């Protein structure tokens, strides 16, 4: 359950870096 949250956080950070 917590792993999914971490994956979402990592994805969000990567999107922010791309922007």
Chimera marker file (.cmm) of the C-alpha trace (Angstrom):
<marker_set name="trace">
<marker id="1" x="0.000" y="0.000" z="0.000" r="1" g="1" b="0" radius="0.5"/>
<marker id="2" x="2.758" y="2.434" z="0.920" r="1" g="1" b="0" radius="0.5"/>
<marker id="3" x="4.770" y="1.419" z="-2.153" r="1" g="1" b="0" radius="0.5"/>
<marker id="4" x="2.054" y="2.806" z="-4.433" r="1" g="1" b="0" radius="0.5"/>
<marker id="5" x="2.222" y="6.163" z="-2.633" r="1" g="1" b="0" radius="0.5"/>
<marker id="6" x="6.003" y="6.259" z="-3.084" r="1" g="1" b="0" radius="0.5"/>
<marker id="7" x="5.634" y="5.475" z="-6.794" r="1" g="1" b="0" radius="0.5"/>
<marker id="8" x="3.116" y="8.303" z="-7.187" r="1" g="1" b="0" radius="0.5"/>
<marker id="9" x="5.428" y="10.719" z="-5.376" r="1" g="1" b="0" radius="0.5"/>
<marker id="10" x="8.360" y="9.737" z="-7.587" r="1" g="1" b="0" radius="0.5"/>
<marker id="11" x="6.220" y="10.132" z="-10.704" r="1" g="1" b="0" radius="0.5"/>
<marker id="12" x="5.042" y="13.577" z="-9.570" r="1" g="1" b="0" radius="0.5"/>
<marker id="13" x="8.612" y="14.699" z="-8.860" r="1" g="1" b="0" radius="0.5"/>
<marker id="14" x="9.761" y="13.518" z="-12.298" r="1" g="1" b="0" radius="0.5"/>
<marker id="15" x="6.920" y="15.405" z="-14.002" r="1" g="1" b="0" radius="0.5"/>
<marker id="16" x="7.841" y="18.555" z="-12.064" r="1" g="1" b="0" radius="0.5"/>
<marker id="17" x="11.471" y="18.166" z="-13.140" r="1" g="1" b="0" radius="0.5"/>
<marker id="18" x="10.397" y="17.798" z="-16.784" r="1" g="1" b="0" radius="0.5"/>
<marker id="19" x="8.367" y="21.007" z="-16.502" r="1" g="1" b="0" radius="0.5"/>
<link id1="1" id2="2" r="1" g="1" b="0" radius="0.2"/>
<link id1="2" id2="3" r="1" g="1" b="0" radius="0.2"/>
<link id1="3" id2="4" r="1" g="1" b="0" radius="0.2"/>
<link id1="4" id2="5" r="1" g="1" b="0" radius="0.2"/>
<link id1="5" id2="6" r="1" g="1" b="0" radius="0.2"/>
<link id1="6" id2="7" r="1" g="1" b="0" radius="0.2"/>
<link id1="7" id2="8" r="1" g="1" b="0" radius="0.2"/>
<link id1="8" id2="9" r="1" g="1" b="0" radius="0.2"/>
<link id1="9" id2="10" r="1" g="1" b="0" radius="0.2"/>
<link id1="10" id2="11" r="1" g="1" b="0" radius="0.2"/>
<link id1="11" id2="12" r="1" g="1" b="0" radius="0.2"/>
<link id1="12" id2="13" r="1" g="1" b="0" radius="0.2"/>
<link id1="13" id2="14" r="1" g="1" b="0" radius="0.2"/>
<link id1="14" id2="15" r="1" g="1" b="0" radius="0.2"/>
<link id1="15" id2="16" r="1" g="1" b="0" radius="0.2"/>
<link id1="16" id2="17" r="1" g="1" b="0" radius="0.2"/>
<link id1="17" id2="18" r="1" g="1" b="0" radius="0.2"/>
<link id1="18" id2="19" r="1" g="1" b="0" radius="0.2"/>
</marker_set>
